[in-house]
Amino acid sequence: MIQFRRKPQKFLYSLVLSICVCLFAISISTPAHSINLPTVNPQLIDTAINYQRQAEAELIAEQTSIGQSYTFNRFAAILTGDEIYPNAVSTAAAGVVGAALSGDRLIVRGGFYDLSSPLRDYATDPLVPPNPNITSGVHIHKGAPTANGAFQYALQVTVNPNGLSGGLKGEYQLTSEQLQALNSGGLYVDLHTKANRAGELRGILKLQS
């Protein structure tokens, strides 16, 4: 009986997600909102908006499948070596993150490109002391732009065959403290590589209009 009830819910979720993805694809060419990010390559801005829409589609599908109305805030970050603290990193790499928040649920999607070296492997090159929650080379931290803040979450990473680019995703239930930090520009994403163990890319998750 339990399995019988879950199958329709799973089917409904998949159906709603498919519809949302289709609507997202149709709307890519139409600006949906302004974006509050540093002056960078316009292609990165477009990519950030696309990742935001992916995250929004996931939230809409989730909440529609359980009969809830959906409202959300959008966030985005452009990851660069210039944001690494205390010493900026000279790199041709870039990263883009888009996120959607509904209540305390945050969905993150993103990508990274042209790294100087593969991502740091914390299984073979751990922190001292090790942190078992750090399962990838890309993390969300809580802290100011001019400080190295506390680790919050690791993102799931899919690395392309070249080892220097790939995709990012994460889905989290935020605490009240993390929500306050996110809404005030106090959460940032950073990426660590073998050549830049302390960080090659970093960017603040900024609330978008």
C-alpha positions in Angstrom: 0.0 0.0 0.0 2.8 2.4 0.8 4.6 1.7 -2.5 1.3 2.2 -4.4 0.9 5.6 -2.9 4.4 6.7 -3.6 4.4 5.8 -7.3 1.8 8.4 -8.3 3.7 11.1 -6.3 6.9 10.2 -8.0 5.2 10.3 -11.4 3.6 13.6 -10.7 6.9 15.1 -9.5 8.6 13.9 -12.7 5.7 15.3 -14.9 5.8 18.7 -13.2 9.6 18.9 -13.4 9.4 18.1 -17.1 6.9 20.8 -17.7 9.0 23.3 -15.7 12.1 22.4 -17.7 10.2 22.9 -20.9 9.0 26.3 -19.8 12.5 27.2 -18.7 13.8 26.3 -22.1 11.2 28.5 -23.8 12.0 31.4 -21.6 15.8 31.4 -21.9 15.8 34.0 -24.6 13.5 36.3 -22.6 15.1 38.4 -19.8 13.0 37.5 -16.7 14.7 39.8 -14.2 17.7 42.1 -13.7 20.8 40.6 -12.1 23.0 42.2 -9.5 26.5 40.9 -10.2 29.9 42.4 -10.9 30.7 43.7 -14.3 32.0 40.5 -16.1 31.7 38.7 -19.4 28.0 39.0 -20.4 28.0 35.3 -21.2 28.6 34.5 -17.6 25.6 36.7 -16.6 23.4 34.7 -19.0 24.7 31.5 -17.7 24.0 32.6 -14.1 20.4 33.4 -15.1 20.0 30.0 -16.7 21.2 28.2 -13.6 18.8 30.3 -11.5 16.0 29.1 -13.7 17.1 25.5 -13.3 16.9 25.9 -9.6 13.5 27.6 -9.8 12.2 24.8 -11.9 13.2 22.2 -9.3 11.5 24.2 -6.5 8.3 24.7 -8.5 8.2 21.0 -9.4 8.8 19.9 -5.7 6.2 22.2 -4.3 3.6 21.7 -7.0 3.9 17.9 -6.6 2.9 18.2 -2.9 0.2 20.7 -3.5 2.0 23.8 -2.1 2.1 27.2 -3.6 5.6 28.4 -4.5 7.3 31.7 -3.9 11.1 32.1 -4.0 14.0 34.5 -4.0 16.8 34.3 -6.5 20.5 34.4 -5.8 23.6 34.3 -8.0 27.4 34.4 -7.8 30.2 34.8 -10.3 33.3 33.0 -9.0 36.6 34.5 -9.8 40.2 34.4 -8.5 40.0 38.1 -7.6 37.7 37.2 -4.7 40.0 34.8 -2.9 41.1 36.1 0.5 43.6 37.2 1.7 45.5 37.0 -1.6 43.8 37.1 -5.0 44.6 34.3 -7.4 45.6 34.9 -11.0 43.6 32.4 -13.0 41.8 32.1 -16.3 39.1 30.0 -14.6 35.6 31.1 -13.8 32.6 29.7 -12.1 28.9 30.5 -12.1 26.2 29.7 -9.5 22.5 30.3 -9.6 20.2 29.5 -6.7 16.5 29.7 -5.6 15.2 29.9 -2.1 11.7 29.0 -0.9 11.2 29.2 2.9 14.3 27.6 4.3 15.0 25.3 1.2 17.8 26.4 -1.0 18.5 24.7 -4.4 21.8 25.5 -6.0 23.0 24.9 -9.6 26.2 26.0 -11.3 29.3 25.2 -13.3 33.0 25.9 -13.5 35.4 26.3 -16.4 39.1 26.3 -17.4 40.6 25.5 -14.0 44.3 25.6 -13.6 44.4 22.1 -12.3 41.9 19.4 -11.1 39.8 20.0 -8.0 41.4 19.3 -4.7 40.7 15.8 -3.5 40.0 16.0 0.2 40.2 12.2 0.6 43.9 12.2 -0.3 44.6 15.9 0.7 42.4 16.5 3.8 42.2 19.4 6.1 44.0 19.1 9.5 42.0 18.0 11.4 39.9 16.3 8.7 36.2 17.3 8.2 34.1 14.4 7.0 31.5 16.8 5.7 33.8 18.1 3.1 33.1 15.7 0.3 34.1 17.8 -2.7 36.3 20.7 -3.7 33.4 23.2 -3.9 31.9 24.6 -0.7 29.4 27.1 0.7 30.9 29.1 3.6 29.4 31.8 5.9 31.5 34.9 6.2 32.3 38.4 5.1 34.0 39.2 1.7 37.2 40.1 3.6 37.4 37.0 5.7 37.5 33.3 5.4 34.3 32.0 7.0 33.1 28.8 8.5 32.4 25.8 6.2 28.6 25.2 5.8 28.1 22.7 3.0 29.9 20.8 0.2 28.3 20.9 -3.3 28.0 17.8 -5.4 30.3 18.0 -8.4 30.2 16.4 -11.8 33.6 16.7 -13.5 34.0 16.7 -17.3 36.5 14.4 -19.0 39.1 17.1 -19.1 39.1 17.4 -15.3 39.1 21.2 -15.5 35.4 22.0 -15.9 32.1 20.6 -14.7 28.8 21.1 -13.0 27.7 21.9 -9.4 24.5 21.2 -7.5 23.2 21.2 -4.0 19.9 21.1 -2.1 19.8 22.3 1.6 17.6 23.1 4.5 19.0 26.3 5.9 19.1 27.2 9.6 17.7 30.6 10.7 21.3 31.8 11.0 22.2 30.6 7.5 19.1 32.3 6.1 20.0 35.6 7.7 23.5 35.3 6.3 22.3 34.4 2.8 19.9 37.4 2.7 22.6 39.8 3.9 25.3 38.7 1.5 27.0 36.5 4.1 27.2 33.2 2.2 29.8 32.6 -0.4 30.9 29.7 -2.7 34.5 28.8 -3.1 36.3 26.2 -5.2 39.6 24.6 -4.4 42.1 23.0 -6.8 45.3 21.0 -6.5 47.3 24.0 -7.6 45.4 26.4 -5.4 44.6 24.3 -2.3 43.3 27.3 -0.3 41.0 28.4 -3.2 41.1 29.3 -6.8 37.6 30.8 -7.3 35.2 32.5 -4.9 32.0 34.5 -5.1 29.2 35.8 -2.8 25.7 34.6 -3.3 23.8 37.8 -3.9 20.1 38.4 -3.8 18.7 39.3 -7.3 15.8 41.5 -8.2 
